[in-house]
Amino acid sequence: MTFSAILDLSLIVLLLVGGAGGFTIIRRLNRLMAAQDELKSALAEFDSAAGRADTALKRLEANGVSKGADLQAAAQRAEALVNELSVMTSAGERIADRIESAVRDVRTLGAAGAVRKPKRAA
């Protein structure tokens, strides 16, 4: 074989190896582009979900603030009712003590009157 034939064969082999390498690179690039498209769609879904979550959190916060204000108002009304009931209970206890004292006095007077009262003969 002559030098030019060896050189031609070497060039053919190198071209074949280069073509095979190029084919492999093209296949890998195609897979990478497909993965990139999947990643784009996943990121779009994630962005949409993050937006919905943000909206839901804002709505929850607004509801929480509203309910907190409602609960605060209810607690204040309850506290006012407790104070009012406490005053009523104290007044009721004082009235009950006065009634008990009056009943005791009536019983004492009734017992004293029965002792002084002469018995009638039948």
Rosetta constraint file for C-alpha pairs under 8 A:
AtomPair CA 1 CA 5 HARMONIC 6.23 0.50
AtomPair CA 1 CA 6 HARMONIC 6.72 0.50
AtomPair CA 2 CA 6 HARMONIC 6.37 0.50
AtomPair CA 3 CA 7 HARMONIC 6.06 0.50
AtomPair CA 4 CA 8 HARMONIC 6.02 0.50
AtomPair CA 5 CA 9 HARMONIC 6.12 0.50
AtomPair CA 6 CA 10 HARMONIC 6.04 0.50
AtomPair CA 7 CA 11 HARMONIC 6.08 0.50
AtomPair CA 8 CA 12 HARMONIC 6.15 0.50
AtomPair CA 9 CA 13 HARMONIC 6.16 0.50
AtomPair CA 10 CA 14 HARMONIC 6.07 0.50
AtomPair CA 11 CA 15 HARMONIC 6.03 0.50
AtomPair CA 12 CA 16 HARMONIC 6.13 0.50
AtomPair CA 13 CA 17 HARMONIC 6.10 0.50
AtomPair CA 14 CA 18 HARMONIC 5.96 0.50
AtomPair CA 15 CA 19 HARMONIC 5.98 0.50
AtomPair CA 16 CA 20 HARMONIC 6.13 0.50
AtomPair CA 17 CA 21 HARMONIC 6.09 0.50
AtomPair CA 18 CA 22 HARMONIC 6.01 0.50
AtomPair CA 19 CA 23 HARMONIC 6.08 0.50
AtomPair CA 20 CA 24 HARMONIC 6.23 0.50
AtomPair CA 21 CA 25 HARMONIC 6.15 0.50
AtomPair CA 22 CA 26 HARMONIC 6.14 0.50
AtomPair CA 23 CA 27 HARMONIC 6.32 0.50
AtomPair CA 24 CA 28 HARMONIC 6.30 0.50
AtomPair CA 25 CA 29 HARMONIC 6.09 0.50
AtomPair CA 26 CA 30 HARMONIC 6.15 0.50
AtomPair CA 27 CA 31 HARMONIC 6.37 0.50
AtomPair CA 28 CA 32 HARMONIC 6.11 0.50
AtomPair CA 29 CA 33 HARMONIC 6.11 0.50
AtomPair CA 30 CA 34 HARMONIC 6.23 0.50
AtomPair CA 31 CA 35 HARMONIC 6.16 0.50
AtomPair CA 32 CA 36 HARMONIC 6.06 0.50
AtomPair CA 33 CA 37 HARMONIC 6.23 0.50
AtomPair CA 34 CA 38 HARMONIC 6.36 0.50
AtomPair CA 35 CA 39 HARMONIC 6.11 0.50
AtomPair CA 36 CA 40 HARMONIC 6.18 0.50
AtomPair CA 37 CA 41 HARMONIC 6.36 0.50
AtomPair CA 38 CA 42 HARMONIC 6.13 0.50
AtomPair CA 39 CA 43 HARMONIC 6.03 0.50
AtomPair CA 40 CA 44 HARMONIC 6.14 0.50
AtomPair CA 41 CA 45 HARMONIC 6.23 0.50
AtomPair CA 42 CA 46 HARMONIC 6.08 0.50
AtomPair CA 43 CA 47 HARMONIC 6.02 0.50
AtomPair CA 44 CA 48 HARMONIC 6.21 0.50
AtomPair CA 45 CA 49 HARMONIC 6.10 0.50
AtomPair CA 46 CA 50 HARMONIC 6.02 0.50
AtomPair CA 47 CA 51 HARMONIC 6.18 0.50
AtomPair CA 48 CA 52 HARMONIC 6.30 0.50
AtomPair CA 49 CA 53 HARMONIC 6.06 0.50
AtomPair CA 50 CA 54 HARMONIC 6.06 0.50
AtomPair CA 51 CA 55 HARMONIC 6.21 0.50
AtomPair CA 52 CA 56 HARMONIC 6.10 0.50
AtomPair CA 53 CA 57 HARMONIC 6.04 0.50
AtomPair CA 54 CA 58 HARMONIC 6.19 0.50
AtomPair CA 55 CA 59 HARMONIC 6.20 0.50
AtomPair CA 56 CA 60 HARMONIC 6.07 0.50
AtomPair CA 57 CA 61 HARMONIC 6.02 0.50
AtomPair CA 58 CA 62 HARMONIC 6.14 0.50
AtomPair CA 59 CA 63 HARMONIC 6.12 0.50
AtomPair CA 60 CA 64 HARMONIC 5.90 0.50
AtomPair CA 61 CA 65 HARMONIC 6.12 0.50
AtomPair CA 62 CA 66 HARMONIC 6.15 0.50
AtomPair CA 63 CA 67 HARMONIC 5.94 0.50
AtomPair CA 64 CA 68 HARMONIC 5.84 0.50
AtomPair CA 65 CA 69 HARMONIC 6.21 0.50
AtomPair CA 66 CA 70 HARMONIC 6.28 0.50
AtomPair CA 67 CA 71 HARMONIC 6.00 0.50
AtomPair CA 68 CA 72 HARMONIC 6.04 0.50
AtomPair CA 69 CA 73 HARMONIC 6.19 0.50
AtomPair CA 70 CA 74 HARMONIC 6.16 0.50
AtomPair CA 71 CA 75 HARMONIC 5.98 0.50
AtomPair CA 72 CA 76 HARMONIC 6.22 0.50
AtomPair CA 73 CA 77 HARMONIC 6.24 0.50
AtomPair CA 74 CA 78 HARMONIC 6.05 0.50
AtomPair CA 75 CA 79 HARMONIC 6.07 0.50
AtomPair CA 76 CA 80 HARMONIC 6.20 0.50
AtomPair CA 77 CA 81 HARMONIC 6.20 0.50
AtomPair CA 78 CA 82 HARMONIC 6.11 0.50
AtomPair CA 79 CA 83 HARMONIC 6.24 0.50
AtomPair CA 80 CA 84 HARMONIC 6.17 0.50
AtomPair CA 81 CA 85 HARMONIC 5.96 0.50
AtomPair CA 82 CA 86 HARMONIC 6.01 0.50
AtomPair CA 83 CA 87 HARMONIC 6.34 0.50
AtomPair CA 84 CA 88 HARMONIC 6.24 0.50
AtomPair CA 85 CA 89 HARMONIC 5.91 0.50
AtomPair CA 86 CA 90 HARMONIC 6.14 0.50
AtomPair CA 87 CA 91 HARMONIC 6.20 0.50
AtomPair CA 88 CA 92 HARMONIC 6.01 0.50
AtomPair CA 89 CA 93 HARMONIC 6.07 0.50
AtomPair CA 90 CA 94 HARMONIC 6.28 0.50
AtomPair CA 91 CA 95 HARMONIC 6.23 0.50
AtomPair CA 92 CA 96 HARMONIC 6.01 0.50
AtomPair CA 93 CA 97 HARMONIC 6.09 0.50
AtomPair CA 94 CA 98 HARMONIC 6.28 0.50
AtomPair CA 95 CA 99 HARMONIC 6.19 0.50
AtomPair CA 96 CA 100 HARMONIC 6.11 0.50
AtomPair CA 97 CA 101 HARMONIC 6.09 0.50
AtomPair CA 98 CA 102 HARMONIC 6.13 0.50
AtomPair CA 99 CA 103 HARMONIC 6.09 0.50
AtomPair CA 100 CA 104 HARMONIC 6.10 0.50
AtomPair CA 101 CA 105 HARMONIC 6.16 0.50
AtomPair CA 102 CA 106 HARMONIC 6.12 0.50
AtomPair CA 103 CA 107 HARMONIC 6.10 0.50
AtomPair CA 104 CA 108 HARMONIC 6.06 0.50
AtomPair CA 105 CA 109 HARMONIC 6.07 0.50
AtomPair CA 106 CA 110 HARMONIC 5.89 0.50
AtomPair CA 107 CA 111 HARMONIC 5.99 0.50
AtomPair CA 108 CA 112 HARMONIC 6.10 0.50
AtomPair CA 109 CA 113 HARMONIC 5.95 0.50
AtomPair CA 110 CA 114 HARMONIC 6.15 0.50
AtomPair CA 111 CA 115 HARMONIC 6.40 0.50
AtomPair CA 112 CA 116 HARMONIC 6.42 0.50
AtomPair CA 113 CA 117 HARMONIC 5.81 0.50
